Amino acid sequence: MTSPTPRAISRLGVGAYRLALGVPEHERVLYKALERQKDPRHNINLIDTSSNYSDGKSELLIGKVLSHPRRDTLRRDEVVISTKFGYIQNKNMRLLSEGVFQKVPPEEIVKYSPECYHCIHPEFMRDQLTRSLERLRTKFVDILFVHNPEYYLMSNIKHTEVNVKNSPLTSPSANKTKDFERPGSAVRPYLVTSTYHSLPQSSHGLAFLQMPGNLLEMEGVETTAKWAKDHGLGVFLNRPLNAMSLSRQPVRLASYPPPQAPTYVEAKTQVLESLCVLSQRREYLQPKMQRLTEMIEDLDASLRTNKLSIIHMEGASIKNLLHQELARPVKVKGLQHQHLSIPSSNSHESQYQEQEPMPTDVEGPNHTPTQSHGRSSPVPYAKPSVQEIDRLITHLDHFVRAFHQQVRSQESDRVKKMLTDRGIDLKGSTVEQFAIEYLLEYAQVNSVLLGMKRQPYVDFAREMLKIMVGTK
């Protein structure tokens, strides 16, 4: 069925791109975002997701939370859910190989890469909507977006004079999708997320547009979004704080505090010294220590070029990568059926995260060096002592923390310079606060979507809503 009553959509919404069922923090954060406020204008009632976000686990999490509301959270009938279809990846790729999408003509599937296909055919739309409804545990979605139809357009529309009225979006064969607009259907309108538009208002039948928009990428906001608004479409903006510079480098539009002790240089020196000393004392670990050293030097090189954005560090944990390399088994050449490995660092991770740096010497209180003519010498195949491993892990963790702080500090300086070069005066605001207020000042913008995978993001969104309605 359709949404029973039209609902006002909050100016800020939950972007669920990185949310997933099975991550306890994500569940807590989503409940937090949906907490009912005394002033309804402070409520966040818009959730934007997609069938391919976290391979369906984003929708599964939303379905779980909304089907188990708490006393102080918004109910399903108070929430606006927007989801999307279009991508064939991961599970959808497997379903395609199993012949599940037989009703979709092969020529309607755009093969963008071996791991990423795309389709906007009505039969694929029906299949994906059905699966989304099941994952979301709902009888209807408020908004169904066509996810990045430019894949189809780039593949089938070769120049601007080609009329797209016969595309799957608007052709007579696609009119069957209008079933979704009738009362009792599973979705209210037929919608699109794209930065490409050439359809006259009388023929397109669309209702909302979602597109990127931020301080460094305003062309679409000032042109496409205005066009959409003039033609009766609502506009959602995504990526408000994740931008692309003119040199196509990712930029995080946020303010960060200055680095704290130990400084990045101190932390880097400590960890490299620890790797060097352990390599000298345990000869068989030299290849492993060399790999770790190269990883750290590569990170340092990226930092010195000032091209490494905090966005680069969101997809993979540098700390986990270093710890995994540290814990990888080492096979000693010449010793059959024997692997000598450094103990896994996972058990030490939380224990040593907050400790002060330890001395850089490698001899712990129980260290007993092998004696040879009165001098200590390396023990070729002995496992490192607990003290040696603890010290190295501590230095690795301090390095990662200092590295993150340094990246944030450099990025803050770089962003402020970019904005200054564009004549943008923050007027004493933080970058993130100014960025959101600036976007919402545009009449053609209905809502801005913020990624909210941690509670500070929810707190920031709530604070912004309070500021905008003047009740802070």
C-alpha positions in Angstrom: 0.0 0.0 0.0 1.0 3.6 -0.3 1.9 5.9 2.6 -1.4 6.5 4.4 -0.9 10.3 4.8 1.6 12.8 3.3 4.3 13.6 5.8 6.6 16.5 6.1 10.2 15.4 5.4 12.9 16.5 7.8 15.6 18.9 6.4 18.3 16.4 7.4 18.0 12.7 6.7 19.9 9.5 7.6 22.2 8.4 4.7 22.4 4.7 5.3 25.1 4.0 2.8 27.5 2.5 5.4 24.9 1.1 7.8 24.5 -2.7 8.0 22.7 -5.3 10.1 25.0 -7.1 12.4 27.0 -4.1 13.5 25.7 -3.2 17.0 26.9 0.4 16.9 24.9 0.9 13.6 21.7 -0.3 15.3 22.3 1.9 18.3 22.9 4.9 16.1 19.8 4.4 14.0 17.6 4.2 17.1 19.3 7.3 18.3 18.6 9.1 15.1 14.9 8.2 15.2 14.4 9.4 18.8 11.3 11.5 19.1 12.0 15.2 20.0 9.8 17.6 22.0 9.8 19.9 19.1 8.8 17.9 16.0 11.0 20.2 13.9 14.0 18.5 15.5 12.9 15.0 14.4 14.9 13.1 11.8 12.3 11.1 9.8 14.0 10.6 6.5 16.1 7.4 5.9 17.7 6.9 2.5 19.1 3.5 1.6 19.4 1.2 -1.5 19.1 -2.4 -2.4 22.9 -2.6 -2.9 24.0 -0.7 0.3 26.0 -3.2 2.3 24.6 -5.8 -0.1 21.1 -5.5 1.3 22.2 -5.4 5.0 21.4 -1.6 5.2 17.8 -2.3 4.3 17.8 -5.3 6.7 18.9 -3.1 9.6 16.3 -0.4 8.8 13.6 -3.1 8.7 14.7 -4.5 12.1 14.7 -1.1 13.8 11.4 0.1 12.4 9.6 -3.2 13.1 10.8 -3.0 16.7 10.2 0.7 17.7 11.0 1.8 21.2 8.8 4.0 23.3 10.7 7.1 22.4 11.4 6.5 18.7 9.4 7.3 15.6 7.1 4.6 14.2 7.1 3.4 10.6 4.1 5.5 9.7 6.0 8.6 10.8 9.1 7.8 8.8 9.9 8.4 5.1 11.9 5.6 3.6 13.6 6.1 0.2 15.4 3.2 -1.4 16.9 2.5 -4.8 17.3 -0.1 -7.5 19.6 -0.5 -10.5 22.8 -2.1 -9.5 23.7 -5.8 -10.1 26.5 -6.6 -7.7 27.3 -9.3 -5.1 24.1 -11.2 -4.4 22.3 -9.8 -7.5 25.3 -11.0 -9.6 24.7 -14.5 -8.2 21.0 -14.3 -8.9 21.7 -13.2 -12.4 24.0 -16.2 -13.0 21.3 -18.5 -11.6 18.8 -17.2 -14.2 16.5 -15.3 -11.7 16.3 -12.3 -14.0 15.2 -14.2 -17.1 12.4 -11.8 -17.9 15.0 -9.0 -18.4 16.3 -8.8 -21.9 20.1 -9.3 -21.9 20.5 -6.1 -23.9 18.9 -4.1 -21.1 21.8 -5.0 -18.8 24.7 -2.6 -18.9 28.0 -4.4 -18.1 30.0 -1.6 -16.5 32.7 -3.8 -15.1 33.1 -7.6 -14.3 31.9 -6.9 -10.8 29.3 -4.2 -11.5 26.3 -4.5 -13.9 23.4 -2.1 -14.0 19.8 -2.4 -15.1 16.7 -0.2 -15.0 14.3 -2.5 -16.9 10.7 -2.6 -15.4 11.0 -6.3 -14.7 14.2 -5.8 -12.8 12.6 -3.0 -10.9 9.7 -5.2 -9.8 12.1 -7.9 -8.6 14.2 -5.4 -6.7 11.3 -3.6 -5.1 9.9 -6.9 -3.9 13.2 -7.9 -2.3 13.6 -4.4 -0.7 10.1 -4.6 0.8 11.0 -7.9 2.4 14.2 -6.6 3.8 12.6 -3.4 5.1 9.7 -5.4 6.6 7.2 -2.9 5.2 4.3 -3.0 2.8 5.4 0.2 1.0 8.3 2.5 0.4 7.7 6.2 0.3 10.2 6.8 -2.4 11.8 4.5 -5.0 14.8 5.9 -6.8 16.3 4.7 -10.0 19.9 4.4 -8.9 22.3 6.2 -11.2 20.5 5.8 -14.5 23.4 7.5 -16.2 24.9 3.9 -16.7 22.0 3.3 -19.1 22.2 6.7 -20.6 25.9 6.6 -21.2 25.5 3.2 -22.9 22.5 4.0 -25.0 22.3 7.8 -25.5 25.2 8.9 -27.6 24.5 12.6 -28.1 22.2 15.2 -26.6 19.8 15.3 -29.6 18.7 11.8 -29.0 15.2 11.8 -27.4 15.2 9.6 -24.3 11.4 9.2 -24.3 11.7 5.6 -25.5 14.1 4.6 -22.7 13.0 2.2 -20.0 12.2 5.2 -17.8 9.4 6.5 -20.1 8.7 4.1 -22.9 5.2 2.5 -23.4 6.6 -0.8 -22.3 7.6 0.9 -19.0 4.1 2.2 -18.4 3.4 -1.0 -16.5 5.5 0.5 -13.7 2.7 3.1 -13.2 0.9 0.4 -11.4 3.1 1.3 -8.5 1.5 4.8 -8.3 -2.1 3.6 -7.7 -3.6 3.5 -4.2 -2.8 0.1 -2.7 0.6 -0.1 -4.5 4.0 -0.7 -2.9 5.5 2.6 -3.8 4.1 6.1 -4.2 6.0 7.7 -7.1 8.4 6.7 -9.9 11.6 8.5 -9.1 15.2 9.0 -10.2 18.7 9.7 -8.8 20.7 11.3 -11.5 22.5 14.5 -12.6 21.1 14.1 -16.2 17.7 15.4 -17.2 16.1 16.1 -20.6 12.5 15.2 -20.1 9.7 17.8 -20.3 7.5 18.0 -17.3 4.5 16.7 -19.1 6.1 13.3 -19.9 8.5 12.4 -17.2 6.1 11.5 -14.3 9.0 11.8 -11.8 8.7 13.2 -8.2 12.2 13.4 -6.6 15.8 13.8 -7.6 18.8 12.8 -5.5 22.2 14.1 -6.4 25.6 15.1 -4.9 26.0 18.6 -3.6 28.6 20.3 -1.4 30.6 23.5 -1.1 33.1 22.3 -3.7 30.5 20.9 -6.1 27.8 23.4 -6.5 27.2 23.4 -10.2 24.5 20.7 -10.0 22.8 22.5 -7.1 22.6 25.8 -9.0 21.5 24.3 -12.3 20.1 20.7 -12.2 18.5 21.1 -8.8 16.9 24.4 -9.8 15.6 22.8 -13.0 14.2 19.9 -11.0 12.4 22.3 -8.6 11.0 24.3 -11.5 9.6 21.1 -12.9 7.9 20.0 -9.7 10.6 17.6 -8.4 11.8 17.5 -4.8 15.5 17.5 -4.3 17.7 15.5 -1.9 21.4 16.2 -1.7 24.0 13.5 -0.8 27.7 13.8 -0.1 27.3 17.2 1.7 30.6 16.7 3.5 32.5 14.4 1.1 33.6 16.4 -1.9 35.8 16.0 -5.0 38.3 18.8 -5.6 39.1 20.2 -9.1 42.0 17.7 -9.3 39.5 14.8 -8.6 40.9 14.2 -5.1 38.4 13.3 -2.3 38.1 16.0 0.3 36.4 15.8 3.7 34.6 19.0 4.5 35.1 19.1 8.3 37.1 20.8 11.0 39.5 18.8 13.1 41.4 19.7 16.3 45.2 20.1 16.2 47.3 16.9 16.8 48.0 15.8 20.3 51.1 14.1 21.8 52.9 12.0 20.8 53.5 14.0 17.6 53.4 12.2 14.3 57.1 12.5 13.9 57.7 11.1 17.3 55.3 8.2 16.8 56.8 7.3 13.4 60.3 7.3 14.8 59.3 5.1 17.7 57.6 2.4 15.6 60.4 2.3 13.0 63.0 1.9 15.7 61.0 -0.9 17.3 60.7 -2.7 13.9 64.5 -2.2 13.3 65.5 -3.6 16.8 63.2 -6.6 16.6 64.5 -7.4 13.1 68.0 -7.4 14.4 67.2 -9.6 17.4 65.1 -12.1 15.5 66.7 -12.6 12.1 63.9 -14.8 10.7 61.5 -11.8 11.2 63.4 -9.5 9.0 61.1 -9.9 5.9 58.0 -9.3 8.1 59.6 -6.3 9.8 60.7 -5.0 6.4 57.1 -5.3 5.0 55.7 -3.4 8.0 58.4 -0.7 7.6 57.5 -0.3 3.9 53.8 0.0 4.8 54.6 2.8 7.2 56.9 4.5 4.8 54.2 4.3 2.1 51.7 6.0 4.5 54.3 8.6 5.3 54.9 9.3 1.6 51.1 9.8 1.0 51.0 12.1 4.0 53.9 14.2 2.7 52.3 14.7 -0.7 49.3 16.2 1.2 46.9 14.2 -1.1 45.7 11.7 1.4 42.1 12.5 2.6 40.5 11.2 5.7 37.9 9.7 3.3 40.6 7.3 2.1 40.8 5.9 5.7 37.1 5.1 6.0 36.9 2.1 3.8 39.7 0.1 5.5 41.3 0.2 8.9 45.0 1.1 8.7 45.4 -0.3 12.2 43.8 -3.6 11.2 46.0 -3.9 8.2 49.2 -3.4 10.2 48.0 -5.8 12.9 47.1 -8.5 10.4 50.6 -8.2 8.8 52.1 -8.5 12.3 50.1 -11.6 13.1 50.7 -13.4 9.8 52.5 -16.7 10.2 56.2 -16.8 9.2 57.6 -19.9 7.6 61.3 -20.4 8.3 63.2 -21.6 5.3 64.9 -25.0 5.9 62.5 -26.0 8.7 59.9 -28.5 7.4 56.4 -28.4 8.6 57.0 -25.6 11.1 55.7 -22.1 11.1 57.0 -19.6 13.6 54.6 -16.8 14.1 54.3 -13.6 16.1 51.4 -13.9 18.6 48.2 -12.4 17.3 47.9 -8.7 18.2 44.1 -8.8 18.6 44.3 -9.8 22.2 46.6 -6.8 22.9 44.7 -4.2 20.9 42.3 -2.8 23.5 44.7 -3.4 26.3 47.4 -1.1 25.0 45.5 1.5 23.0 45.6 4.1 25.7 49.0 3.4 27.4 51.8 5.9 27.3 54.7 5.1 24.9 57.1 2.5 26.4 60.9 2.8 26.2 62.4 2.0 22.9 64.9 -0.6 24.2 63.8 -4.1 23.6 64.9 -5.8 26.8 62.0 -6.4 29.2 62.4 -7.2 32.9 62.6 -11.0 32.3 64.8 -10.7 29.2 67.7 -13.3 29.3 70.0 -12.9 26.3 71.8 -15.9 24.9 75.4 -15.6 25.9 78.2 -16.0 23.5 81.7 -15.0 24.6 80.2 -12.6 27.1 78.0 -10.8 24.6 74.3 -11.1 23.7 73.5 -12.4 20.2 70.3 -12.9 18.2 68.4 -16.1 18.8 67.6 -17.1 15.2 64.3 -19.0 15.6 63.1 -18.0 19.1 59.7 -16.4 19.2 59.6 -12.8 20.4 59.0 -12.2 24.0 55.7 -10.9 25.3 57.5 -7.6 26.2 58.8 -7.2 22.7 55.4 -7.8 21.1 53.6 -5.6 23.6 56.0 -2.8 22.9 55.7 -3.1 19.2 51.9 -3.1 19.3 51.9 -0.1 21.5 54.1 1.8 19.1 52.1 0.7 16.1 48.9 1.9 17.8 50.4 5.2 18.7 51.6 5.6 15.1 48.2 5.0 13.7 46.5 7.4 16.1 49.1 10.1 15.3 48.8 9.4 11.6 45.0 9.9 11.7 45.4 13.1 13.6 48.0 14.5 11.2 45.8 13.6 8.2 42.9 15.4 9.8 45.0 18.5 10.6 46.4 18.7 7.1 43.0 18.2 5.6 41.5 21.0 7.7 44.2 23.4 6.5 43.7 22.3 2.9 39.9 22.6 3.0 40.1 26.1 4.5 42.4 27.2 1.8 40.2 25.8 -0.9 37.2 27.7 0.5 39.2 30.9 0.9 40.3 30.6 -2.7 36.6 30.4 -3.7 35.8 33.5 -1.7 33.9 31.5 1.0 34.0 33.1 4.5 33.1 30.6 7.2 32.1 33.5 9.5 33.4 31.7 12.6 31.5 28.5 12.0 33.1 25.1 11.7 33.5 23.8 8.1 30.8 21.1 8.6 28.2 23.5 10.1 28.7 26.1 7.4 28.5 23.4 4.7 25.1 22.2 5.8 23.6 25.6 6.5 24.9 26.8 3.1 23.2 24.0 1.2 19.8 24.3 3.0 19.7 28.0 2.2 18.9 27.1 -1.4 15.2 27.0 -2.1 15.5 24.1 -4.5 16.9 21.8 -1.8 14.4 19.9 0.3 16.7 17.7 2.4 20.3 16.9 2.9 21.4 13.4 3.6 24.1 12.8 6.2 26.0 9.5 6.7 25.2 8.5 10.3 27.2 5.4 11.3 28.3 6.9 14.6 26.5 8.8 17.3 28.5 12.0 16.9 27.1 12.3 13.4 23.5 12.0 14.9 24.3 14.6 17.5 25.7 17.0 14.9 22.6 16.6 12.7 20.3 17.2 15.7 22.3 20.3 16.7 22.0 21.6 13.1 18.2 21.2 13.1 18.0 23.1 16.4 20.2 25.9 15.0 18.1 26.2 11.8 14.8 26.5 13.6 16.3 29.0 16.0 15.7 27.1 19.3 19.2 26.3 20.2 
